[in-house]
């Protein structure tokens, strides 16, 4: 059973970039960046969501100079520049260069959180960004999840093995693009190998006496959704929901 059609990774990254950029646009400032008088300038982390991209992490650094916004947007595929933006009555509109295509974003800033909508090439979605020094913990929350990291934590997972459902628990930890952890089931536990979180895609392997089980997935509607391949002998869908 093959995975559903997914928008190319390049477009997904651009969409993420759009959402990040919105954060930059939210508040106007008439002087050089000063975090006390300028509520916009600073670093933000959060996620962009959409039917085509699922849920993707993003980081954006915003600079406000005399009411003009600039900065850099970090996405899983690299940086994207903020090309312009305006602010009036608490509303932000922004544009950015998505590899030659112009994307637009609108959002509002409230108590260190920027949220709103993005649009690019007819695709739309929502985003939320939180200021790192105001609204997001620097080293993770009570569950050990890092800011802007949707992977780390415990997941209730299941796989379809020829019509039979196999349940297991995934314990994941992301450090940059590297993912470590283990899979736990009634049969015992297996450590993850070759784990990675890159370009919005999770992949890892579980080494068994009968061969490696390779799992890949993307986040969609808050769940990990993907496929497994058991040493080239069997394939099927699997998904997981964070506890």
C-alpha positions in Angstrom: 0.0 0.0 0.0 1.7 3.1 -1.2 1.7 6.5 0.5 -0.7 9.2 -0.7 0.5 11.9 -3.1 2.5 14.6 -1.4 3.6 18.0 -2.7 7.3 18.2 -3.7 9.6 19.0 -0.8 10.7 22.2 -2.4 7.2 23.6 -2.3 6.7 22.4 1.2 9.8 24.2 2.3 8.6 27.4 0.6 5.3 27.1 2.4 7.1 26.8 5.7 9.2 29.8 4.8 6.0 31.7 4.2 4.7 31.0 7.6 7.9 31.9 9.3 8.0 35.2 7.5 4.6 36.2 8.8 6.2 36.4 12.2 8.6 39.0 11.0 5.8 41.2 9.8 3.7 41.6 12.8 4.7 44.8 14.5 6.1 48.0 13.3 9.0 49.8 14.9 10.5 53.2 14.0 14.1 52.7 15.3 16.9 50.3 15.3 16.1 46.9 16.9 15.6 47.2 20.6 13.9 44.3 22.3 12.3 46.5 24.9 10.7 48.9 22.5 10.4 46.6 19.4 8.2 43.6 20.0 8.9 42.1 16.6 12.7 41.8 16.4 14.1 38.6 17.7 14.2 34.8 17.0 11.0 32.7 16.7 10.3 29.0 16.5 7.1 27.2 15.6 5.3 25.2 12.9 3.6 25.7 9.6 0.5 23.5 8.7 -1.3 22.7 5.5 -3.1 19.9 3.7 -0.1 19.5 1.4 2.8 20.0 3.9 1.5 18.4 7.0 3.2 20.0 10.0 6.7 21.3 9.6 9.1 23.1 12.0 10.6 26.5 11.2 12.8 29.1 12.8 12.9 32.8 11.8 15.0 35.7 12.9 13.3 39.1 12.4 14.9 42.6 12.2 12.9 45.8 12.2 14.6 49.0 11.0 12.4 52.1 10.8 9.3 50.1 10.1 11.0 47.9 7.5 11.3 44.2 8.2 14.1 41.9 7.1 15.7 38.8 8.4 16.2 35.1 7.6 13.9 32.1 7.7 15.3 28.7 8.5 13.4 25.7 7.0 14.4 22.0 6.8 15.9 22.7 3.3 17.8 25.9 4.2 17.3 29.7 4.6 14.9 32.0 2.7 15.0 35.8 2.7 12.3 38.1 3.8 11.8 40.6 1.0 9.3 43.1 2.4 6.5 43.8 4.8 4.1 46.3 6.4 2.4 46.7 9.7 -0.7 48.7 10.5 -3.2 48.4 13.4 -1.7 45.2 14.6 -1.9 43.5 11.3 1.1 42.3 9.4 1.4 41.5 5.6 4.6 40.1 4.2 6.2 39.0 1.0 9.2 36.7 0.5 11.1 35.2 -2.4 10.4 31.5 -2.7 12.9 30.5 -5.3 11.5 33.1 -7.8 7.9 32.7 -6.7 6.4 35.4 -4.5 4.6 34.2 -1.4 2.3 36.3 0.8 1.6 36.0 4.5 -0.7 37.8 7.0 -0.6 37.5 10.7 -1.1 39.1 14.1 1.3 39.4 17.0 0.0 39.0 20.5 2.0 38.3 23.7 5.0 37.0 21.9 3.0 34.7 19.6 2.6 35.4 15.9 -0.2 33.4 14.1 -1.9 33.7 10.8 -2.2 32.3 7.3 0.1 31.8 4.3 -0.5 31.5 0.5 1.7 30.3 -2.3 0.8 29.2 -5.8 -2.8 28.5 -4.7 -1.8 26.5 -1.7 -2.8 27.8 1.7 -2.4 27.0 5.4 -1.8 28.3 8.9 1.2 28.9 11.1 2.1 29.8 14.7 5.4 31.2 15.9 6.6 31.9 19.4 9.3 34.2 20.5 12.1 32.1 21.9 13.1 34.6 24.7 9.5 35.3 25.7 7.2 32.4 25.0 9.2 29.2 24.3 11.5 27.3 26.7 15.1 27.3 25.5 15.8 23.7 26.5 12.5 21.9 26.2 9.3 21.5 28.1 8.3 19.1 30.9 8.1 16.2 28.4 11.6 16.9 27.1 10.5 18.2 23.7 12.6 20.9 22.2 11.1 24.1 20.9 10.2 23.8 17.3 10.9 20.1 17.4 7.7 18.1 16.6 9.5 14.7 16.7 11.0 14.2 20.2 8.7 12.4 22.6 6.7 9.2 23.0 4.4 8.0 20.2 1.7 5.4 20.2 2.2 3.6 16.9 0.6 0.9 14.8 1.5 -0.9 11.6 -0.7 -2.9 9.2 0.9 -6.3 8.5 -1.3 -7.9 5.9 -4.5 -7.0 7.7 -3.2 -7.6 11.2 -2.5 -4.5 13.4 0.8 -4.5 15.3 1.0 -1.9 18.1 4.2 -0.5 19.5 5.6 2.6 21.2 8.2 4.8 19.7 10.5 6.9 22.0 12.2 9.5 19.8 14.8 12.2 20.4 15.8 14.6 17.7 19.2 16.5 17.8 19.4 18.6 14.7 18.8 16.1 11.8 19.8 13.1 13.9 17.1 11.0 15.5 17.8 8.4 18.2 15.5 6.3 20.4 13.8 2.9 20.6 10.7 0.9 19.7 9.0 -0.9 22.5 6.4 -3.6 22.2 5.1 -6.8 24.0 8.0 -8.6 22.4 10.7 -6.3 23.8 12.6 -3.2 22.7 14.8 -2.4 19.7 17.1 0.6 19.3 16.7 2.9 16.3 19.5 3.0 13.8 20.2 5.5 10.9 17.5 7.9 12.3 17.1 11.2 10.6 14.6 14.1 10.5 15.3 16.1 7.3 13.2 18.0 4.8 10.1 17.3 6.8 10.7 13.5 6.6 11.4 11.1 9.4 13.3 7.9 8.6 14.9 5.2 10.7 15.6 1.5 10.9 15.0 -1.3 13.4 17.5 -4.1 13.1 16.0 -7.6 13.7 17.5 -11.1 13.4 15.5 -11.5 10.2 16.5 -8.2 8.6 16.1 -4.5 9.0 12.7 -2.8 9.1 13.0 0.6 7.5 10.3 3.1 8.4 9.6 6.5 6.8 6.9 9.1 7.6 5.8 12.7 7.5 3.7 14.6 9.9 0.1 15.1 8.8 -2.8 16.4 11.0 -0.5 16.0 14.0 0.3 12.3 13.3 3.2 10.5 11.8 2.0 8.8 8.6 4.2 6.7 6.4 5.3 3.2 5.2 7.6 0.4 6.4 9.7 -2.0 4.4 10.7 -5.3 6.1 14.0 -6.3 4.4 12.3 -6.1 1.0 10.0 -8.9 1.9 6.9 -7.0 3.0 5.7 -3.4 3.0 2.7 -1.6 4.4 1.4 1.6 6.1 2.1 2.7 9.6 1.1 5.7 11.7 1.7 7.2 15.2 0.1 9.7 17.5 2.1 11.6 20.2 1.2 10.7 23.7 
